[in-house]
Amino acid sequence: MIYVLVRFTVEDLAKWKPVFEEAASLRKNFGSMGVRAFSKAGSANEVVVLGEYADKEKAVQMFQSQEFREATQRAGVKGTPEVAFLDEVFSLPA
């Protein structure tokens, strides 16, 4: 399992959200086990997505795919998203 942290800026959060939701099947086809999306407090157009994927190679393939590039364009993502692949080191209770 691998976590993916994606940071980007959108033209309009309301325009981005439905395209992101529609792309659920794309993510699932590449092994997504779920995602959480956040916007920066005070700057709603700055977005961070944390996703969990079954396999790093499949996740890498998704972020390099034409379908991903087309979805980001339709959603109004500005520039190239910053993508980081993360291994969990440990987890602590509250």
C-alpha positions as MATLAB code, in Angstrom:
seq = 'MIYVLVRFTVEDLAKWKPVFEEAASLRKNFGSMGVRAFSKAGSANEVVVLGEYADKEKAVQMFQSQEFREATQRAGVKGTPEVAFLDEVFSLPA';
ca = [
       0.000    0.000    0.000;
       1.120    3.556   -0.756;
      -0.216    6.985    0.128;
      -0.203    9.805   -2.397;
      -0.219   13.476   -1.421;
      -1.217   15.828   -4.237;
      -1.066   19.641   -3.982;
      -2.441   22.057   -6.562;
      -4.368   25.264   -7.120;
      -7.701   25.416   -8.915;
      -9.422   28.272  -10.718;
     -12.651   27.608   -8.807;
     -13.271   24.973   -6.134;
     -16.940   24.637   -7.176;
     -15.853   23.838  -10.752;
     -13.144   21.383   -9.633;
     -15.226   19.310   -7.190;
     -17.678   17.644   -9.629;
     -14.870   16.726  -12.054;
     -12.884   15.244   -9.173;
     -15.922   13.222   -8.074;
     -16.483   11.973  -11.654;
     -12.851   10.813  -11.778;
     -13.527    8.254   -9.011;
     -13.710    5.479  -11.607;
     -10.325    6.515  -13.034;
      -8.765    6.387   -9.570;
     -10.417    3.049   -8.809;
      -9.122    1.550  -12.085;
      -5.598    2.364  -10.909;
      -6.025    0.870   -7.435;
      -7.396    3.733   -5.360;
      -8.666    2.637   -1.984;
     -10.098    6.072   -1.186;
      -9.164    9.736   -1.086;
      -9.670   12.737    1.153;
      -9.632   16.283   -0.201;
      -8.823   19.424    1.754;
      -8.718   23.107    0.904;
      -6.426   25.538    2.650;
      -8.166   27.586    5.351;
      -8.510   31.119    4.051;
      -7.538   30.099    0.509;
     -10.147   27.615   -0.739;
      -8.603   27.313   -4.216;
      -5.438   25.723   -2.774;
      -6.225   22.014   -2.588;
      -4.504   18.996   -1.040;
      -5.652   15.446   -1.765;
      -4.496   12.450    0.264;
      -5.113    9.137   -1.458;
      -4.496    5.533   -0.531;
      -3.501    3.123   -3.314;
      -2.987   -0.626   -3.368;
       0.152   -0.432   -5.525;
       2.700    2.344   -6.098;
       3.397    1.446   -9.738;
      -0.309    1.574  -10.637;
      -0.647    4.924   -8.850;
       2.366    6.299  -10.738;
       0.786    5.137  -14.003;
      -2.418    6.994  -13.184;
      -0.660   10.285  -12.515;
       1.223    9.916  -15.823;
      -1.891    8.990  -17.813;
      -3.577   11.067  -20.481;
      -6.894   10.611  -18.632;
      -5.432   12.248  -15.524;
      -4.075   15.184  -17.545;
      -7.431   15.661  -19.277;
      -9.340   15.535  -15.980;
      -7.078   18.147  -14.378;
      -7.562   20.440  -17.370;
     -11.373   20.041  -17.274;
     -11.345   20.718  -13.542;
      -9.460   24.000  -13.917;
      -6.258   22.932  -12.158;
      -3.600   25.608  -12.597;
      -0.164   24.333  -13.553;
       1.160   20.875  -12.809;
       0.016   19.204   -9.574;
       2.765   18.398   -7.069;
       2.622   14.642   -6.380;
       4.454   12.864   -3.537;
       4.361    9.110   -2.871;
       4.485    8.314    0.836;
       5.244    5.196    2.863;
       3.622    5.103    6.299;
       6.286    5.029    8.994;
       3.937    4.593   11.975;
       0.573    5.664   13.359;
      -0.196    6.926   16.856;
      -3.511    7.213   18.680;
      -4.743   10.664   19.688;
];
